[in-house]
Amino acid sequence: MKKAILVWAMGAVVLLAGCRKTISSTPEATSYPGDNYPDIFQSFWNGMNTNYVFWGIDTTNWDNMYTVYKPKFDQLTIFDSAHEALAEQYFQQMTQGLIDSHYTLEFMLTGNGFSPSEYRKLQTDPNYFTDSAFPAAVLDSLIPAKYIDRSSLHIGTDTVDLEGSSEPFTAVSGTINGNILYLYFSAFAFSQAGANTTPVFDYFFTTLRSGIPALKGIIIDLRGNGGGEVSDLDVLVGQLTTAQYTFGYTRYKNGVNRLDYTPWAPAVVKPWVGGSVNVTEPVVVLADHLSVSMSEITTMAIKNLPNGNGKFIGTRTWGANGPLASSVYFDGGQFTIGSAAFGPSGYMFVYTSSSMFKYINGDIYEGVGVPPDIYARETNAAYLAGDDLVVDAALKYIGQ
Amino acid sequence: MGVEGGANMNYLTTSNSSEPFTNYDGMKGWNIGIPIGYRFFDWLTLQTAPTYIQKNYDIVRTGFFTGVYQKNYNTYLSLPVSLRFSFGGKELRGFVDLGGYAAYWASGRIKGVEANILNEDDTAYETVNPTGILGENYGYSYNQSYTFNSTKDNRLELGLIGGLGVSYEFRQTYTFYVEGRYFRAMTDQEKHYEISQAPRYNDNFGVILGATVEVKKIVSTLFKKHSRS
C-alpha cells in the first residue's frame, strides 16, 4: 500500500513536470542572420510580433500572415531581382492593412519603400496628394502677400536634418490686420533653426510675450507639416500656457507578447522653461490631410489649452499619432533586419511607432486622423482667386 | 485543521531575450491558509489548505534605462491538495508534501515608473549626454490596480506542490510545523492567443509556519467529559 502510494505520487509529479511548454528564446529581430529569404521572413514576422505597438487595436491577423506567407518565402531560394520583387510584394501584402500611419518598409537592396497608410489613402483617393494647392503655393505667395501685414512679415528657409535626411525648413510669422499673430513652419525642428528661420520664431515668441495691443487671436498653421522633434511641443505650446496640462496618454510595450503593455502615461504640455504667457484669446491651429505626427499631436495639445481657447480648423489629419524613439528605449518600435548579412543598414528597415497615443477623450486617432472642430479646405480654384479658405475660416472664427 | 502562513519568493519564468536591458526579478510575498487534513495512517495524511497567496515579480530595466521598472503584485486564491508523507519519531517528525493545486488569479496591482515620451525634460535640450533615459523623459510613476484583459490573462492556474518540513506533535493533538514549499505553475499566466508566444510561469518558493489541531481527538475528549458529567 505504502509503496503503491509513493509510486503513484512520484509518477504524478514526473508526468506533470513535463507539462510546461518549452520556453524558447526568441531573439531580437536584428539578431537573425538574414542570409536567406525564409530567415528574413522569420525575423520580420517576429520583429513585428514583438515590436509593433498597435496589436491591441489593429485588426490585422498576424498569425494568419505567418500561415499564408511562410510557405511563400520558403519558395524564395536565392537572392535575385525576380525573387526580390516577389519578396517585396509579399511584405507589402502582409502590411498593407496596418493602422500605424508612420509605418514604412524600406528595402535596402532596391531602395524601394512601402507605406501602408499612403497606399490606402491613394486607393481611396488617387488625388490625395495632388488636389491641394497647399502648402508650397499658398505660402510662397498667398499668405505673405495677402494676409500678413507687410511691416511684420518674417519669412526664411534653412536646411535641417530630419531623421537622417536633409530637408528645407521654412517658417513664416507676422501679424494679420495688426491684431492676430500668425506662425507657420514646415517641420518640427526648432532646435535646428538657422540664420534664416531663427528671426521668424524670435519675432513670433517675442511679440507673444511683449503683447500686441488688442490682440484678438493667434493662428498656428500646421498644414502640410510632416512632424519632427517631440521636444518642440513644450517650446511652442508650452509658451501659450502658464499651467501644465494633460491632453492625452501614451503607452508602450513591456513584454514580448503582443498584448503586453505598460499603463497609459499622461501626455503633458509644460510651460516652457524659457518663459510662457497665459493666452486667453482664441488660439486657432490649422491642420490638414498632410499634417502628420507631431503636427497632429500639437493640434490635439492646442485643442486642449487650459483656458478652453484652442480650436482646430481644417481637414482631418493624416493619422500618425504614436511618437517614435529607438526601439531599445521603449521595448518596441522600429527595427532593422538582415544586418548580419547585408551590413548596418540591413536588408530592410521597419519604421514604426514606439508608443500608442490616446486623446484625452479616449479616442485613438491612429490610422484615421484627428477630425477638425471646423471644416475648411483650400482649393486650387480659391487659390487662383487669391483666397486661402482655411485662413479665412480662422479669421471668421476669431471675429475679423 | 489549523492555520498556516509564511513568506515566499516568486519568480516569473519566461523568455525576454528580445527585450534588451530588461530583467525579470523575483519578489517577496506572503501567504496564509487554513490547512485541513485526514490522517489515514501515521505516515500518510491527505490534506488541503484554502490559501490566499501573493505571487509577485518585478520587471526591471538596467543600464541607461535604470529607474524604469514595474512591480507586479498578484493575489491568488489557491486550493492545494497534497499527500503528506511523515517519518521519524513520535513527536518530532519529518515530512514530505506532494500534490497539486488550482488557483484563481483574484487581483493584481502594478507599481512602477515608465519613461514618458510626451513629457520630456525640457532642459535635456542643452544636455549633450544624459546619463539615463529619465534624464531625457520624465518618469511617470504609477501605482494602480491591474486591469485584466480577457483575451490575454489566464486567471486559472494549475500546478504542482512539493514541500519538505519538520513537525512537532504535542500530546498527540496539537502539531506545529515549519515547511519549505514550492509551488510550480504548470499553466501559462497568459492564454494562448498568438503563434510564437512566450509562456510565463510562476515559480513560488515559500517558508511556512503552521499549527494544527486534531479535531477528532478534541471531539472525543469533549465527548468523554460530557459523558462523565
Contacts between the chains, C-beta under 8 A, distances in Angstrom:
chain1	res1	chain2	res2	distance
A	2	B	41	8.0
A	2	B	43	7.1
A	2	B	44	7.5
A	5	B	44	6.6
A	5	B	83	7.0
A	6	B	85	7.2
A	9	B	83	5.8
A	9	B	85	7.8
A	9	B	98	4.7
A	10	B	98	7.7
A	12	B	98	7.6
A	12	B	100	7.5
A	13	B	98	6.1
A	13	B	160	6.3
A	13	B	162	7.3
A	16	B	100	6.8
A	16	B	160	5.2
A	16	B	186	5.7
A	17	B	160	6.9
A	17	B	184	7.6
A	19	B	186	4.9
A	20	B	186	5.9
A	20	B	199	7.4
A	20	B	201	6.2
A	21	B	188	6.7
A	21	B	199	4.6
A	23	B	13	6.6
A	23	B	14	6.5
A	23	B	15	5.0
A	23	B	198	7.0
A	23	B	199	5.8
A	23	B	201	7.9
A	24	B	15	6.5
A	25	B	15	5.3
A	25	B	17	4.5
A	26	B	15	6.1
A	26	B	17	6.4
A	26	B	18	5.5
A	26	B	196	6.5
A	26	B	198	6.5
A	27	B	17	6.0
A	27	B	18	6.2
A	28	B	17	7.3
A	28	B	18	4.5
A	28	B	20	7.1
A	29	B	18	7.4
A	46	B	18	7.6
A	46	B	196	6.5
A	49	B	194	6.9
A	49	B	195	7.9
A	49	B	196	6.2
A	50	B	18	5.3
A	62	B	194	7.2
A	63	B	194	6.0
A	63	B	195	4.8
A	66	B	195	5.5
A	66	B	196	7.9
A	191	B	125	6.4
A	230	B	117	6.6
A	230	B	118	6.7
A	230	B	120	6.1
A	231	B	120	5.2
A	231	B	122	7.1
A	231	B	124	7.4
A	231	B	125	6.1
A	233	B	118	7.0
A	233	B	120	7.6
A	234	B	120	6.8
A	234	B	122	5.1
A	235	B	122	7.8
A	238	B	122	7.5
A	248	B	118	7.4
A	250	B	116	7.1
A	250	B	117	5.6
A	250	B	118	5.4
A	252	B	114	6.8
A	252	B	117	7.7
A	254	B	59	6.4
A	254	B	70	6.4
A	254	B	114	7.7
A	255	B	16	7.3
A	255	B	19	7.5
A	255	B	59	7.8
A	255	B	198	7.7
A	256	B	14	8.0
A	256	B	15	6.8
A	256	B	16	5.9
A	256	B	18	5.4
A	256	B	19	6.2
A	256	B	198	4.8
A	257	B	152	7.5
A	257	B	190	6.3
A	257	B	193	8.0
A	257	B	194	6.6
A	257	B	197	5.5
A	257	B	198	5.8
A	258	B	193	7.4
A	258	B	194	5.4
A	259	B	149	6.0
A	259	B	151	6.5
A	259	B	152	4.3
A	259	B	190	8.0
A	259	B	193	7.1
A	260	B	152	8.0
A	262	B	70	7.2
A	262	B	112	8.0
A	262	B	114	5.0
A	263	B	110	6.6
A	263	B	114	7.5
A	263	B	142	5.2
A	263	B	144	6.4
A	265	B	114	5.8
A	265	B	116	4.5
A	265	B	117	8.0
A	265	B	118	7.7
A	265	B	119	7.4
A	265	B	140	3.8
A	265	B	142	7.7
A	266	B	116	7.4
A	266	B	118	8.0
A	266	B	119	7.2
A	266	B	140	6.8
A	267	B	116	7.8
A	267	B	118	3.6
A	267	B	119	7.1
A	268	B	116	7.8
A	268	B	118	6.7
A	268	B	119	4.8
A	270	B	119	7.3
A	270	B	122	6.7
A	272	B	122	6.8
A	273	B	122	4.7
A	273	B	123	6.2
A	297	B	118	7.2
A	323	B	117	4.7
A	323	B	118	6.3
A	325	B	117	6.3
A	328	B	20	5.4
A	328	B	21	6.9
A	328	B	65	8.0
A	329	B	65	7.6
A	329	B	115	6.9
A	329	B	133	6.3
A	330	B	115	7.2
A	330	B	117	7.0
A	331	B	19	5.1
A	331	B	22	6.7
A	354	B	117	6.9
A	355	B	117	5.4
A	357	B	118	7.7
